[in-house]
Amino acid sequence: MKLNVYNQKGEKVRQMDVSERIFGVKPNSVVINEAVTAQMANERQVLANTLDRSEVRGGGKKPWRQKGTGRARAGSSRSPIWIGGGVTFGPTKDRNFKKKVNKQARRAALFMVLSDRLADERLLVLENPTLEKMKTKAMDEVISNLEEKVIKVVSTDAGKKGKKTRSERRSLLLISSERDEKVIRSTRNLKGVSILNAENINIVDLLAAKTVVLTEGCVKRIEAIYKK
C-alpha cells in the first residue's frame, strides 16, 4: 500500500510504502465506540465528594436531653437531617469509572480510524517539517499550502450568517515522530490546530480532528510501535 508524501509547499514529492494492516482496516463502529468510551472513562476524574455523618466534624455531644423539652429526640448534630450534617447517598471519592478494553481491540480501533481518515481523503503524509525560525507564521504558511493544494476543507457555515475564513474552519491534528520544540511552539497558537507525538496518538484526538497530518517519520514510528 502506498501513500503520497507532500512537502511544506503542498507539492507531491514521492510515495512511501505503508502497512495495509494499519492503514487498510475496515471500520467497525462497535469496536471504535468501546475504545472511545473506555479512554474517556479512564481519563475521568472524581471531583464531587460529600461527607457522611461519620466524616463530619463535631457533633459528639447530644444537642439536648432526651426527654422533657418538647422537641424531637436528637443524638448528634452530624445527623443527615440536620443542616451541616452528613449527606446520605451522596457522591464520594471512592467511585471508580475505569473501563477495560483488550489491547488488541484498542489497537484495532486506532487502525480503523486511521484507515477511515485515509479512505475519506482526510489523512496525508508530510515531509518532516523543518523551520528555520520558531514562528507561528511559518507553520501557518505550511498548513495553508496543504489546505490550498491537498486538504479538503469542510465548510461549517451552512445556514449561518457570515462565512468563516479558512483558518476559522480548521480542525487539524498534526502528529510528529519526535518532539521538535520549533514545530510545537510554532503550532500551539494556531486556532483549530493541535499537535501530538507518535507515542501519544489516541483515538479520541483522531476522531476530534477532521484532518490528520502525519509526518513521514511518524508513519515509520507508528509502524515500528505496532509492528507486532
Number of C-alpha atoms within 10 A of each C-alpha: 11 12 15 14 19 22 18 19 15 20 15 16 11 12 13 13 11 15 14 12 16 19 21 17 18 15 17 12 12 9 17 23 13 16 26 20 15 18 19 13 15 14 10 12 12 13 8 10 12 15 18 18 19 13 12 16 13 12 15 10 9 12 12 14 11 13 9 7 9 7 10 9 13 14 15 17 21 22 19 15 11 12 10 13 21 21 20 13 9 11 15 14 12 8 11 12 13 15 13 13 16 9 10 9 14 21 18 21 26 26 23 24 24 23 22 18 20 17 14 11 14 20 22 21 23 28 18 17 17 11 15 8 12 15 15 17 14 16 24 18 13 17 24 18 17 21 16 13 13 18 20 14 16 12 13 12 12 8 7 8 7 8 13 12 10 13 16 13 17 21 17 23 22 24 26 27 19 15 13 14 10 17 20 18 15 19 23 14 14 17 14 15 19 18 21 18 16 22 14 11 15 18 21 16 17 19 17 12 19 18 25 27 21 25 24 20 18 23 20 17 18 17 14 10 10 11 10 5
